[in-house]
Amino acid sequence: MLLLERFSFGVGDRFAHQAKAQLAAFQKLEKDGIHVAPVWNKSNREHTFIGSEPQSVFDAAQAAVRELGWTQHWHIDADHINLKTVDRFMSCSDFFTIDVADSIGKPAAPADVQAFLHRHPELVGVLNIPGVATPFSTSLADVERVAAKYLLAAQDAGNIYRHIAAAKGEDKLIAEVSMDETDLPQTPPELLIILALLADEHVRLQTIAPKFTGRFNKGVDYVGDLVQFEKEFNDDLAVIAHAVRQYGLPANLKLSVHSGSDKFSLYPIIRKALAKTGAGVHIKTAGTSWLEELIGLAEAGGDGLALTKEIYAYALEHVDELCAPYASVIDIDRSHLPSSAAVNTWTGLKLANSLRHIPGHPEFNADMRQLLHVSFKIAAKAGRRYTDLLKANEEIVAKQVTENIYDRHMRPLFIN
Ligand SMILES: [Zn+2]
């Protein structure tokens, strides 16, 4: 079986120019004695917006791996796929994020729900799971309600999983099941039932991405109750360890946090929980290397700065259209967005400082950052003009990309 490492970290490389700079961060961490497997993720939606093919992600990653002499594993994540979109990812991905959020809450066959309840009397009553803060107390009606809500999603996961396994071979794929792109978070007792449902479907998942409590907006920090997140995260770890023993799921099954990038205030909580339990984690980030490209181009000045200002001006004019597909994962206060006339007078340093995510920096602007995060389509439209500038300013851009991943994400997650 192709096994995902204990620690893995997903990066997005929208324009396929930063794989080397991203991999350099993993190499720095390796020198610190911490092995984290790189996973390049790009969703079908991103490919559609940019007009790229999944193979380009594999090619860019492979070139980086060769150039830097990376000898450990690396993976290509077909991010948020379903039965309709998975096929174009089949030949170039080994990690598949099976997204079944759309089936949550849709009715399953009543007989299937009853059969599940008959198979799993152990889910009813007071459940004393080692590591869970307060024992779960569930009635038959509770289990029935949760099973009915998630059964169709689990069956979908089974269908997609078998489709991929038939094409690739079950031992040559890493399966993740994601349920994060939905309205309500999944509680730890619900997670246990979901894992039982997936085990019954024979899905050999190695990671599961629930929706956690709180807001996971793109490119900015967590908004929510940290105490509640900590309790939920630790309970989820305990539930997973229990489900592995109880239902024979893969021993390396771990949580995948679809972070949307930059959840700095969660990193110490996650680090502490992993150290305490010995659990693994997959942290998926959201293509924010594209923002580091803008930051680098702004700092480079000249044509790079000029294009960055143009992209901002265009984004501001098309704010509704750009934000619509991401409405549930951004919170932009438009009164904090400076006019393009104002931004056009800025130095490259000021623009870079506004976008670079250093909490507490007086020039940091989370609203501008979120807007530009969802504006990568504009750079895609600029085509060669944009990518030629990336090549011409490779060094300054790469420095931003590596530092961002290593200093602001990896160190706080895995070191201190
Ligand atoms: Zn996600």
Boltz pocket constraint, residues with backbone or C-beta under 6 A from the ligand:
constraints:
  - pocket:
      binder: B
      contacts: [[A, 80], [A, 178], [A, 180], [A, 181], [A, 209], [A, 258]]
      max_distance: 6.0
